[in-house]
Amino acid sequence: MNSVLKSKRERRAGRKQRIRSKVSGTAARPRVTVYFSNKNVFVQMIDDEAGKTLAAVSTMGKEAGAKGKNSAAAKWAGEALAGKAASLGVKNAVFDRNGYVYHGRVKVLAEAIREKGILM
């Protein structure tokens, strides 16, 4: 199939597959992955070797500081995840943008995590 005719979802799936073939998390340096649904932002810190989620944050819960999936919500999610990671003793992480372009909300989220002291 011609790449011009591929749907937006198929193109993102291809990018996601290429990224995941190269990025993997460990207990010392977990993988931070982001997902944007139609209404919310979800961020997880994952240890791929053990197959466990170490920390997770979403804008869906009652404790969420921001609602929606805009840049403000992404920034809140990044700061909240970094706070949870600091309490777990995590100082380094690998960023998995999950097929999204590193621009806008994804960039704001990554920078918010870095500002809180998690090296990526």
Order of alpha helices (4+ residues) and beta strands (2+ residues): alpha-beta-beta-beta-alpha-beta-alpha
